Amino acid sequence: MDELVSLCKRRGFLFQSNDIYGGIKGLYDYGPMGVELKNNLKQSWWQSMVYERDDTEGLDASILSAPVVLKHSGHEDTFTDPLVDCKSCKSRWRADQLMEGSKCPNCKSEDLTDPRPFNLMFKTAIGPVDDGSSFAYLRPETCQQIFTNFKNILDSTSRTVPFGIAQMGKAFRNEITPRNFIFRVREFEQMELEFFVKPGTDDEWHEYWINKRIEWWVNQGIKKENLKKIEVEKNELAHYSKRTVDINYVFPHGEEELEGVANRTDFDLGSHTKNQNDFKITSEVMKNSSSTTKLAVQDLEEKKWYIPYVIEPSAGVDRGVLALLNEAYREENVDKDNKRILLSLKPHLSPIKAAVIPLKKNNEELVNLSKEIKSNLQKLGLGRVVLENSGNIGKNYRRHDEIGTPICLTVDFETLEDKSVTVRDRDTMKQERVAVENLSEYYKKYFN
Ligand code: GAP
């Protein structure tokens, strides 16, 4: 983990948020390389969940959520972790994560309060008057707005069950003890699919999605043996779940959840269909509104309405980034005196697809040709291509190995004569000459 954290800072993948003021625990910023890697991972998920399927639609809903939604979803009442205070040093801990029985991890005191439920949702004021009565929550999971938009999407598309709605985006949880780098943070991203099925077919679809999701992670470059299918114990299931299978990954700090695949039954659509007067609404916002919408579909054969069941594969983007960095990280001996660090990421995930390097800095002919090559490759739209005009080939190769750039193209004096460039492969370090006029084809073939 220490090596990864250091690489991430050194090469601009991740920075502690608010760094110059000492940072805030549980918040991280994605730097120039991190944002590309994260976007590529999300793009790959969207590709497989929306573009490559004929039974899904996409959504990008608001983050600020009406309390009434999170009342009906069960979050206001049950989205809690057990909190204990150390009476001695005043630190706070999650009771279920205390390692040494009931001792404070900070000062080892045994003088702890009894655990009490601590709600993980962040609140913020809505509107110009902050008198505590008009508030919204920052969504703790992305999926609730998928459920509240269920009818909108049905009415605006021609979908029939089974079908799914995919969404990726930020979620917020006021974790008591954020830890392990970007594994457990307070602001993170999720990639969630809610797949609506007819009750009775749910068990089969659940198996389908568990396998599909493992296959996808393997295609992103995670070794199958580092992924574990874990059946969540009945007494540990979330309030909405009939059965959940976690896809665990062997992270640098230990094996933990990367993605959960839950059978949420008709809990959510059912809850949002009920009349809100059945609930005690705590916020003024939407207090007088009530959902009269029937989030149900018609069974045309049996001629009756039913509430679909939901199978939900829910993955963490940040945990995905951490897992992929961990899988890709290698230290190799180049020769007996030199080592190199490389990120052997799959090319579709690499932050930079290719670096174009003129051999001599400020040599107008070499730099202009390099700029032209860079611009032509960039236009192919397969990801970011950079020009490296520092004139230090060795340093550039080392940097691009460390950020996982699959190929480096060097424009040298021979290029001016034979109209070809040297292409160096990140993993094998093998070099070959490729004609400039064939570069686009070579590049497209490489990345497709
Ligand atoms: N809608 C279901 C849901 O939110 P979850 O198991 O609580 O289920 C799904 O979260 C995924 O979101 C987890 O598998 C994990 O990858 C990610 N996740 C949850 N809490 C997180 C946190 N505090 N920091 C980073 N990722 C988190």
Residues whose N, C-alpha, C, O or C-beta is under 5 A from the ligand:
A	BS01	GAP	P140 E141 C143 R173 I182 F183 R184 V185 F188 Q190 E257 L258 E259 G260 S314 A315 G316 D318 R319
